[in-house]
C-alpha cells in the first residue's frame, strides 16, 4: 500500500513513511492510493473478533510494510491501557446506540488512535535510530491523548499548543500536570484555529521541519484516521449481528477527522446509510453540507469546546474525492481559500456532499436540554460533545432506522457543563480527581509562529 498527497506533489510513500511524514511535504494531506474493498463474507468472518483482532485485520490492509507479528504486538500494547476489555463498548439508550470511545487513559476518543500512534512512532524511531519532535495543536482532548501516548518515550519530545483558557479545566490539567521531561505545553493566547495555523505554518517550512524532525499527532496524520476507522466496523458488527443492514452514524465533529474515518469505512464497503455530521454554533461544516457555504466565521466559545473550530483541517481529504481526485483542483481551491476565506462548490458537488452526509447544528441550549432529558429518562450522563451528536441523531432518526452515536468523552471532563444541565457534577474517576493536587507546567505565549519556532529550537531533542 502506497500513500499520495491530496496536492499531488510527492512520490508515493509506504505506510511507515506516511506515519513519520505527518503532513505531506507539499502541504497536502496523505491518503492511500486505493481503498481495499471489504465484502459481506469478510464482514461475517469478522463478527466474533475482539477489538484488537479486528484492528489488526483492518490496519494490516494499510500497513503492509510492518511485519504482522510486530503490528499485532503494537496493537495489543496500545489497547492494554484501556480499562474496558471491549475497548469501545456499545450500549442502547432511548432508541439510539451509544458507542463509548472514552475508556482510554485520558477518557477521550483520541486515545483510540494516539495510544497506537505513540507506539508506532517509538517502534519506527527505534528501528531507524532517529529522533523526533512532535508538534501538535489541540482544542482539548488531542493534546492530553498525544502526551499520554508518548510521555517518557525515548527519542521523542512533544510540543502541544492549546488555546489559553479555552479548554475545560480537566483537559488543561491532563496536559499540564504530566511531569515527563519530554513534554512541553504551550498555552497560546488565541483560539484553536490560531494554534492549528501555527502548526501548519511550521510544518510547511520544509527546512525547519527537516532540521528538527517534526512529527504530527493531529488528525493530519493518516495513522490517526486509520485507527479510528476500526471502531466504525466494530460498532456495526456489534449492532447488526451478521446482517448487511445499513446503519446511520451520528458524529459530533469540528475538525472533520472522526467523521472522515467513517467516510473511509463507507468507501471500504461498510454498509453505512448516512453519516450525520453534528456541529455546535461553530457550524461551518453544517453550512457547507446544507447550502454549500464553507466560509470562515468568528469562533464562538461553547460548552463543547473541542468543537469550537472554524477551519476543519481534515476536510481537504474529503474534498480530494469530491473534486474527482484532482490535486490541481485542490491546490486551486485552497489558494483561493487563503485569499477569500471561502470554498466554492458546483451544484453537482453539493448534491454529492448531501448524498454522503446529513448535517445539523445544535445550540448550547439544545445541548443542555439533551443532557438533562437523557439523564432524566435513562440515568445516563452525556458529555456536551456527545450530546450534540445525540441531539442530531434523535432529530434525524426515522422509524426502523438504527443510529450509532459516537460518545467522544467521559462526562467528568466537562463537569461544569453537565452540572448546568442536571444539577450535579458527574462522578469523577480517581485518575482525574487526583490531577487537581499535582503541580502544573506550561509556557504561556502569544499565538505567534516565530515565538513558537524559537521555543522549539531551544527545547528540541
C-alpha positions in Angstrom: 0.0 0.0 0.0 1.4 3.4 -1.1 0.3 6.9 0.0 -0.1 10.0 -2.0 -0.7 13.7 -1.2 -4.0 15.5 -1.9 -1.9 18.1 -3.6 0.0 15.7 -5.9 3.5 16.9 -5.1 5.1 13.8 -3.6 6.3 10.4 -4.9 4.1 7.7 -3.4 5.4 6.6 0.0 5.0 3.5 2.2 2.9 3.4 5.4 5.9 3.8 7.7 7.0 6.9 5.8 3.5 8.3 5.8 3.3 8.0 9.6 6.6 9.8 10.0 5.8 12.5 7.4 2.5 13.5 9.0 1.7 16.5 6.8 2.8 15.9 3.2 5.9 17.9 2.2 3.9 19.7 -0.5 1.4 21.0 2.2 -1.3 18.4 1.4 -2.7 15.5 3.4 -1.7 11.9 2.8 -4.2 9.3 1.6 -3.8 5.7 0.4 -3.7 5.2 -3.4 -6.7 2.9 -3.1 -9.1 1.7 -0.5 -9.4 -2.1 0.0 -13.0 -3.4 -0.5 -14.5 -5.4 2.3 -17.1 -7.9 1.2 -20.1 -9.2 3.2 -18.4 -12.5 3.5 -15.4 -10.8 5.1 -17.6 -8.9 7.5 -19.3 -12.1 8.6 -15.9 -13.7 9.2 -15.0 -10.7 11.5 -18.2 -11.0 13.5 -16.7 -12.6 16.6 -13.3 -10.9 16.6 -12.1 -9.0 19.7 -11.4 -5.3 19.1 -7.6 -6.0 18.9 -8.1 -8.8 16.4 -10.4 -6.6 14.3 -7.9 -3.7 14.5 -5.2 -6.0 13.2 -7.3 -7.2 10.2 -8.1 -3.6 9.1 -4.9 -1.8 9.9 -2.8 -4.6 8.3 -4.5 -3.8 5.0 -2.9 -0.3 5.0 0.3 -1.1 6.9 1.7 -4.0 4.9 5.3 -2.8 5.4 5.2 -3.6 9.1 5.7 -7.3 9.9 2.4 -8.9 11.1 3.8 -10.1 14.4 5.2 -6.6 15.2 1.9 -5.0 14.2 -0.1 -7.3 16.5 2.3 -6.5 19.3 1.9 -2.8 18.8 -1.9 -3.0 18.7 -2.1 -5.2 21.8 0.2 -2.9 23.7 -1.8 0.1 22.7 -5.1 -1.2 23.9 -3.8 -2.8 27.1 -4.1 0.7 28.6 -7.9 0.8 28.2 -10.0 0.0 31.3 -12.8 -1.7 29.4 -12.0 -5.1 27.8 -14.2 -4.3 24.8 -12.1 -1.1 24.3 -15.1 0.7 22.6 -18.3 -0.9 24.2 -21.7 -0.1 22.8 -25.0 0.3 24.7 -28.5 1.1 23.7 -30.4 4.0 25.4 -33.5 5.9 24.4 -33.7 4.3 20.9 -30.1 5.0 19.9 -26.9 3.2 20.3 -24.0 4.9 22.2 -20.5 3.9 21.2 -18.4 4.7 24.2 -15.0 5.8 22.9 -13.7 7.2 26.2 -12.2 4.2 28.1 -8.6 5.0 27.4 -6.1 6.7 29.8 -7.3 10.3 29.1 -11.0 9.4 28.9 -11.5 10.7 25.3 -11.9 9.1 21.9 -8.5 10.4 20.8 -6.8 7.7 22.9 -8.0 5.1 20.5 -5.7 6.5 17.8 -3.0 8.2 19.9 -2.0 5.2 22.0 -1.3 3.4 18.8 0.4 6.3 17.1 2.7 6.8 20.1 3.7 3.1 19.9 4.2 3.3 16.1 6.5 6.4 16.5 8.5 4.6 19.2 8.8 1.4 17.1 9.9 3.2 13.9 12.3 5.5 15.6 14.0 2.6 17.4 14.4 0.9 14.0 15.9 3.9 12.3 17.9 5.3 15.2 16.4 8.7 14.6 14.8 11.3 16.9 11.5 13.2 16.6 10.0 16.4 17.8 6.2 16.1 17.8 4.3 19.3 17.2 0.5 19.5 17.6 -2.4 21.8 18.3 -5.4 20.9 20.5 -8.9 22.2 21.1 -8.9 20.0 24.2 -8.6 16.2 24.0 -6.0 15.7 21.3 -3.2 17.3 23.4 -3.6 15.2 26.5 -4.1 12.0 24.5 -1.0 12.7 22.4 1.0 13.5 25.5 -0.1 10.3 27.2 0.7 8.4 24.0 4.4 9.4 24.0 5.3 10.6 27.6 8.6 9.2 28.7 9.3 7.5 25.4 12.9 7.6 24.2 13.9 9.7 21.2 10.7 11.8 21.3 9.9 15.3 22.5 6.4 16.6 22.2 5.2 20.2 21.9 1.5 20.8 22.2 -0.3 24.2 21.7 -3.6 24.8 23.4 -5.7 28.0 23.4 -5.2 29.5 26.8 -8.3 29.4 28.9 -10.4 27.8 26.2 -10.3 24.2 27.2 -12.1 22.6 30.1 -10.2 22.7 33.4 -9.7 18.9 33.4 -8.4 19.0 29.8 -5.9 21.6 30.8 -4.8 19.7 33.9 -4.4 16.5 31.9 -1.8 18.3 29.7 0.0 20.5 32.2 0.4 18.0 35.1 2.5 15.5 33.1 6.0 15.7 34.7 7.9 13.8 32.0 10.9 15.9 30.7 10.0 15.2 27.0 6.6 17.0 27.3 6.2 20.8 26.5 2.9 22.6 26.8 2.4 25.9 25.1 -0.7 28.0 26.2 -1.3 30.2 23.2 -3.2 33.5 23.6 -5.8 32.9 20.9 -8.2 30.3 19.6 -7.6 26.7 18.4 -7.6 27.9 14.8 -4.6 30.2 15.7 -2.9 27.2 17.2 -3.6 25.0 14.2 -2.4 27.7 11.8 0.9 27.9 13.6 1.4 24.1 13.4 0.6 24.1 9.7 2.9 27.1 9.0 5.8 25.4 10.8 5.2 22.1 9.1 5.1 24.0 5.8 8.6 25.3 6.4 10.4 22.3 5.0 13.9 23.2 6.0 12.7 23.7 9.6 10.6 20.6 9.6 13.6 18.5 8.3 16.2 20.1 10.7 14.1 19.3 13.8 12.4 16.1 12.5 8.9 17.4 13.2 6.2 14.7 13.5 2.5 15.2 13.6 -0.1 13.8 16.0 -3.0 15.9 14.9 -5.5 14.1 12.7 -3.5 15.4 9.7 -1.5 12.2 10.4 -3.1 9.4 8.4 -2.4 6.8 11.1 -4.8 8.7 13.4 -7.7 8.4 10.9 -6.8 4.7 10.2 -7.0 3.8 13.8 -10.5 5.4 14.1 -11.8 3.5 11.1 -11.7 0.4 13.2 -14.4 1.3 15.6 -16.9 2.0 12.9 -16.5 -1.6 11.8 -16.6 -2.8 15.4 -19.8 -0.9 16.2 -21.5 -2.1 13.0 -20.6 -5.7 13.7 -21.9 -5.4 17.3 -25.2 -3.9 16.3 -26.1 -5.8 13.1 -25.4 -9.4 14.1 -24.4 -10.7 10.7 -26.9 -8.6 8.8 -26.0 -6.4 5.8 -28.3 -3.7 7.1 -27.3 -0.1 6.6 -26.8 1.9 9.7 -26.5 5.7 10.4 -23.7 7.1 12.5 -24.0 10.4 14.3 -20.7 12.1 14.8 -20.0 15.3 16.8 -17.2 17.0 14.9 -15.3 20.2 14.5 -12.1 19.2 12.6 -13.7 16.5 10.3 -11.2 13.8 11.3 -13.6 11.5 13.2 -16.3 11.6 10.6 -13.8 11.2 7.8 -12.8 7.9 9.3 -16.5 6.9 8.9 -16.3 8.0 5.3 -13.3 5.8 4.8 -15.2 2.9 6.3 -18.1 3.5 4.0 -15.8 3.6 1.0 -14.3 0.3 2.1 -17.8 -1.2 1.9 -19.2 -0.9 5.4 -23.0 -0.6 5.0 -23.4 3.0 6.3 -26.6 4.6 5.2 -25.6 8.1 6.1 -23.1 9.9 8.2 -24.8 12.5 10.4 -22.4 15.5 10.9 -23.3 17.2 14.1 -21.9 20.7 15.0 -22.4 23.3 17.7 -22.7 27.0 16.9 -19.3 26.8 15.1 -21.2 25.3 12.2 -19.1 25.9 9.1 -19.4 22.2 8.2 -23.2 22.2 8.6 -23.5 25.3 6.5 -21.3 23.6 3.8 -23.4 20.4 3.8 -26.8 22.1 3.8 -26.1 25.0 1.5 -22.6 24.9 0.1 -21.4 27.8 2.3 -17.9 27.0 3.5 -16.8 30.4 4.7 -14.9 31.3 7.8 -16.8 32.9 10.6 -15.9 34.0 14.1 -15.1 31.2 16.6 -17.8 31.0 19.3 -16.8 29.7 22.7 -19.3 27.0 23.8 -19.8 24.2 26.4 -18.5 21.8 23.8 -15.1 23.4 23.4 -13.4 20.6 21.4 -15.7 21.5 18.5 -15.1 25.3 18.6 -13.3 25.3 15.3 -13.9 27.1 12.0 -11.3 25.6 9.7 -11.6 21.8 9.6 -8.2 20.5 8.6 -9.3 17.1 7.6 -11.9 18.4 5.2 -9.3 18.5 2.5 -9.1 14.7 2.4 -12.8 14.5 1.6 -12.6 17.3 -0.9 -9.9 15.3 -2.8 -12.6 12.7 -3.6 -15.3 15.3 -4.1 -13.1 17.0 -6.7 -12.6 13.9 -8.7 -9.2 13.1 -7.1 -7.7 16.2 -8.8 -4.7 17.6 -7.0 -4.8 20.6 -9.3 -8.3 21.5 -8.2 -7.4 21.0 -4.5 -4.5 23.4 -4.9 -6.5 26.0 -6.7 -9.3 25.7 -4.2 -7.0 26.2 -1.2 -5.1 29.0 -2.8 -8.4 30.8 -3.3 -9.4 29.9 0.3 -6.3 31.5 1.6 -7.2 34.8 -0.1 -11.0 34.8 0.4 -11.8 32.6 3.4 -14.3 30.7 1.2 -14.5 27.5 -0.8 -16.8 27.3 -3.8 -18.9 24.2 -4.9 -20.9 23.3 -8.0 -24.5 22.1 -7.8 -23.3 18.6 -8.7 -20.6 18.7 -5.9 -23.1 19.9 -3.3 -25.5 17.1 -4.4 -22.8 14.5 -3.8 -22.0 16.0 -0.4 -25.6 15.7 0.6 -25.5 12.0 -0.5 -22.7 11.3 1.8 -23.7 13.4 4.8 -26.7 14.8 6.7 -25.8 17.7 9.0 -27.4 19.5 11.9 -26.2 22.3 14.1 -27.1 22.1 17.8 -27.2 25.1 20.1 -25.8 25.2 23.6 -29.3 25.4 25.0 -30.3 22.3 23.0 -27.2 20.6 24.2 -28.0 21.2 27.9 -31.6 20.1 27.3 -30.4 16.9 25.7 -28.1 16.1 28.6 -30.9 16.8 31.1 -33.6 14.8 29.2 -31.3 11.8 28.5 -30.3 11.7 32.2 -33.9 12.0 33.4 -35.2 9.2 31.1 -32.2 6.8 31.3 -29.9 7.8 34.1 -27.1 8.0 31.6 -24.9 11.1 31.6 -23.8 12.5 28.2 -20.8 14.8 27.9 -21.7 18.0 26.0 -20.0 16.9 22.7 -21.7 13.5 22.7 -25.0 15.4 23.5 -24.6 17.4 20.3 -24.4 14.1 18.3 -27.3 12.5 20.2 -29.5 15.6 19.7 -28.8 15.5 15.9 -29.4 11.7 15.8 -32.8 12.0 17.6 -33.8 14.8 15.2 -32.7 12.8 12.1 -33.9 9.3 13.1 -36.8 7.8 11.2 -38.8 4.7 12.2 -36.9 1.5 11.7 -33.5 3.1 11.5 -30.6 2.2 13.7 -28.3 5.1 14.7 -25.0 4.8 16.4 -23.9 7.9 18.3 -20.2 8.3 18.9 -19.6 9.2 22.6 -16.4 11.1 22.4 -15.5 11.9 26.0 -16.3 11.0 29.6 -18.8 13.5 31.1 -16.4 14.1 34.0 -14.1 16.0 31.7 -16.9 18.7 31.4 -18.3 18.7 34.9 -19.4 22.4 34.8 -21.5 21.9 31.6 -23.0 18.7 33.0 -23.9 20.4 36.3 -25.6 23.2 34.4 -27.8 20.6 32.7 -28.6 18.1 35.5 -27.9 20.0 38.7 -24.9 17.9 39.8 -21.5 17.1 38.5 -20.9 13.5 37.2 -18.9 11.1 39.2 -15.2 11.8 38.7 -12.8 8.8 38.0 -10.0 8.6 40.5 -7.4 9.3 37.8 -9.0 12.6 37.0 -9.7 13.6 40.6 -6.0 13.5 41.6 -5.0 15.9 38.9 -6.0 19.0 40.9 -3.4 18.3 43.5 -0.5 18.0 41.0 1.9 20.8 40.0 1.4 22.3 36.5 3.9 23.1 33.8 3.1 25.3 30.7 4.6 28.2 28.7 2.1 31.0 28.0 2.9 33.0 24.9 1.4 34.9 22.1 -0.1 33.0 19.2 2.9 33.9 17.1 4.6 31.3 14.8 8.0 32.9 15.3 7.8 32.7 19.1 6.7 29.0 18.9 9.5 28.4 16.4 12.1 29.9 18.8 10.7 27.8 21.7 11.0 24.6 19.7 14.6 25.5 18.6 15.5 26.0 22.3 14.0 22.7 23.6 14.1 20.3 20.6 15.7 16.9 21.2 
